[in-house]
């Protein structure tokens, strides 16, 4: 992240101080960020892939593999992680994770 932030000012033709003044602690819509020069272009994932292919000199017709980092967790991994972690708010879930006795 630090490397990316260090390179960012030269890509948007701004000093680090200008970017810090504009971006720090604020949330911008895409259009607002483009208007103040924090982003070069607007678009979704397909636009980002097209621009990356162009910069890497890969033909627009060539297929590329997109790899997500970290890889998405399976439903089972999400479920077991949540169950093994226990309650996040014990006051909201009294008795969660404690043994239950069956009454006759």
N, C-alpha and C positions, 0 to 999 in steps of 0.2 A: 504494500500500500504506500509506504513512504517513497519508494522509487517512482511509482505512478504519480504521486502528488508532486514530486520533484520535477518530473518531465512535463506535467500539465501546463504550467505557465508558458512554456515555449510553444506548445501546440496551439494555445488560444491567444497568443500574442499579448499576454498580460504579465505583469510582475506578480510574484507571490503575494505581495502586500495587497495588490488590487483584488486578487482572487479571494484572499482571506477576508477582506472588507466586504466583498459581495456575498460570498457563499457561507461563511461560518455561522452555524447554528440556524440557518434558514432552510425552509423547504420551498422549492421552486416548481412550478409546472414546467413542462417541456417548452412551451411557448415563451414563458418568462425567462427561462434560462437561455434560450436562443436569442431573445431580444437584448439581453445584457452581455452576450458573448461568452457564456459559460459552456455552451455546447456548440458544435459545428453544424449538426443537422438533427432533424427530428425523424423518428421512425421506430418501428418495432424490431423484433429479432431478425426478420428477413432482411430488412434494410441494413442492419448492423453486419450481417453475414455478407451481404453484397459488397459493402464498403471494405470489409476485411479481405475479401477475395480480391478486390480491385487493388488494394495496397500490397497484397502478397503476390500480385501478378498471376493470379489463378483465373482461368477463363470463367466467365459468368455461367457457362453451360456445364462446367465440371461439377460433379457432386463432391461434397465435403462431409465429413463426419463431425457432428457436434457432440462434444463430451461435456457433461455437467460436472462441476466440482463444487462441493463434495457430491458424490453420486447420491441420487435420491434414495431414501430409505424405503424398504418394503413396508406394507401394511403390518406384517408380523413384527418387524423391527420397531416400528413406532408404538405398537401395542405393548410389546414386552418392555420396552424402555419406560413407558409411562407407568405400567403396573409395578415394575421393580423399583422405580424411584419413590413410590409412595405418594401420599397426598402432599400437595403443595401448600394447602391451607388447612391444617388440622382442625381448626375451629369450624370450618364449613363441612367437613366430612368426619363427624365423630364416629369412632369405631372402625374406620376403614383400616383394613390390614390386621385387625384383631380377630382372634378365634371366635366363632359363634357356636353357642350350645343350642341343641335342639331340645325343646320342651315337649314332654309327652302329653 
